[in-house]
């Protein structure tokens, strides 16, 4: 199909903006539909199973039901995961980052289905996890699968995963801008103008789709805030410090628990289920993501000892069950934990006689905790702005978010939650500047098509005929030992042997020349993959082949170096 092949070829170049925008629209639509289905898969069972018929209202369950829900959920998850291959059991944002950085962003349909069903079971059974992490994984998987089904270059898969991730956050929270910043700050780990546009398109499309189908998501609105925050400035600094401390406890618990993943799956899941059940009997508010707890904080004053108990339970239980492998997310619980910390601090200040606005500190605490745990300060700030629809939140939010991040990174030396999980697996999600720059374009963007195939044994006449085509390279085909021969080397040999008869045979694999083994690489591979292949095989040129294995041309190390130097100079 020539048009599709031309479309793929254009996408080999990082500057293929119109094509990327089209893909962003498709990724936004697909992600929006999947998130709608995911939301139904969570809320419909809760509507049937919870006595009140209200989603997340686990408090309406009796004590023994609150114990049985997480245990039953863990048991169902265990049965599910034992019936699928081990390679398809890993899900969540850390796994998404692993596939993006180590496997060219290739995710499977089995991964998507495992996250969809596993996340719905974990959330529906009241585990203390969030839906946003699974949603990001589902969105990233949608983007990856679109690229793979269309056989697009690997550099495009990276952008499509960013599109799906942004679209999922936009669909869950109705916060498209926060979704874009999250995708750039957490998933892609870079900001680029051309990368922004398709990601923005995907987020907007998903947000519009969800609003057309079910309307706006529940918004957290603040009362009119005074622009004069100087009286609250000392406590905002203390709030950031306190949230950083809570985030450190969260990350530490996660790091310690992830080490238990060597324990058999059945043991881990049943420990998670029983522990969640026991805690839920005593503190029912800890079940689920906990957004209803935030709403109660805005409705009226809360008892300080209950806030403290819920904060401790949520901060320790959520990383514990996620560390044991329950397929849920941490973004939602991080907002709840931050809100509890902010409300607790404001309530304590009011108890001491200070007139501290609890709504302000509750909301700012949400952003401070999210920014610290995810190492995404800008995404957290934008989320606060979009969720509250109040620009007065920006300055206090900036203060608390910066202090909480500094406290966690500099004082306690803790990584983000996703990085902590990857480090426990011996992986690193960060990319060097070289890898980032070379991952933006595919091999096809630098393809040299001056290539002619030939047999290893040719006559002098045939060799001269080959030179008339003026190719830069010859592909010497000889079974499994194909080689690339520079045209100039053959020309020099013929010049040194002018008296040779036309019917004399030449063994191209034997004449003195700078031949290199013809290491193949697909045209859809990124320049970073090509660079790594050259280093691994100690060659300076690769044979570029099509999706069907047909030789297309070559790519040289010097071309990649020139590309990188040019991008660095811009």
C-alpha positions, 0 to 999 in steps of 0.5 A: 500500500504505497500511501501507507508506506509513504506515511511511515517514511514521513514518520521516520523524521521527527519533524513529521508534524501533520502525520503526528497530529493525525496519530494524536487524534487517533490515540486520543479517541482510542484512549478515551474509549478505553478509559470510559470502558475502564470506568464502567468496569469499576463503577458498575460492580460497585453499584451492584455490590455496595449497599448504598449503590454509590461508587467508592462508598465502602463505608456502607459495608459491614465490618466482615464485608470490609474484610472480605472484599480485599481478600476476595479481590486478591484471590481473584487477582491471583487466579487471573495472573496464574492463568496467564504467562509470566511475561504478561503479569507486569503492568503499571507505570513502572512497566510502561517506562521499562518498555519505553526505555528498554524495548522501544515502547512495544506493549502487547494486547495481553498487557493491556487486557491484564491491566484493564481486568486486574486494575478493575478487580483491585479497585472494585474490591476496595484495595487502597490503590488508584485508577490513574496509574492503570489508566496511564498504562492503558493509554500508553498501551493504546498508543503503542498498539496503534503504532505496532498495528500500522508498523510505524517507526519506533520513534513514533511509538514513543510519541504515541505512548506520550499521547496515550498517557496524556489522554488518559490523565485528561480523561480521568481528571478532565485536566488536559493540560496536566495530562500533557505535562505529566506525559512530558515530565514523567513518561517521555522525560523531555520537553520538545515543541514538536512533541508537545503538539500531538500530545496536546491534541490527544489530551484534548480529544480524549477530554472532549470525548469523555465530556460528551459521553458522561460530562465533567468529572467531579471537580474540587473547587475552592472558595474565593481565595485571598491573593494575600498569602503572607500570613500563611507563608510560614505554615505553607513552608511547614506544610511542604516540609511535612508532606515531604516527610510523609512522601519519604515514608511512602517511598521508603515503605514502597522500596522495602516492600518491592523487595518481597516480590521474590516471594511466591505470588500466592503468598504476596497477594494473600498477605496484601488482601488480609492486611488490607482487610484488617485495616479496612475493618478498623478504618473503612475510609482507607478503602479504595482511592479515597476521593470521598474522604477529600470531599468530606474534608471540604464539607466540615471540620474533621477530628484530628485524631481520625485524620492522623489515623487515616493519614498513617494507614493510607500512607503505609497501606497503599505502598505496601499493597502496590509493592506486593504487586496489586495492579493499582495506581498511586496518583489518586492515593497521593492526592488523598494523602496530601489532602489529609496532611494539609487538613491535619496541619490546618486543623492543628493550627486552628486548635492552637488559635491560628485562623488557617483556611482548611480548604487552602491547605487541603488542596495545596497538600494534594499538589505537594504530595503528588509532585513529590511522589511522582517527581512531577512538580509542574504536572502537580501544579497544573493539576491543582490549577485545572482541578480548582479552576482558581488561579489564586492556588498557583503561588501557595501551590508553588511554595508547598510543591517546591519545599516538598520536593526538596525535602524528599530529594535533598533531605531524605535522598529518595527517588520517585515512586516509579524510579524506586520500583525500577531501581528495585528491578535493577533498571533505570528510567532516565535517559542520557542526552544522546539516547533522548536525541537519537530516539526522536528519529528513525533510521529511515530519516537518514537512509542512503539508498545508493546500494546495489546487490551483487554476488560475491563472484563476478567477472571484471566486465560485470564489476565495471558494469556495476560501477557505472550505476555509481552506487556508494555501496555494494551488498555482497550476497553470500549466504549468511555472510553478507557484507557491505563493500564501499564502491571506491574500494572496488574502483581502486582495485580495478584501476590497479589491475587494468590489464585484467581480462573481462572474463576474469572472475573476481572474488569480492570477499577476497580483494583488499577492501574495507568490507564490513559485515552487513548487520541488518536493522529495520528502517523503523528502528530509531537512530539510538537503536542503530547507534547501539547496534553499531557499538555492539557489532563494532561496525560503522555502517548498517544494512537497512531493511524494510518490514519484509526484509528487503534491503533498502540502503545503508546508514553510517555512524558519521551520519548519526554523529552529524545528526546529533551534533546538529540537534545539539547546536539548535 
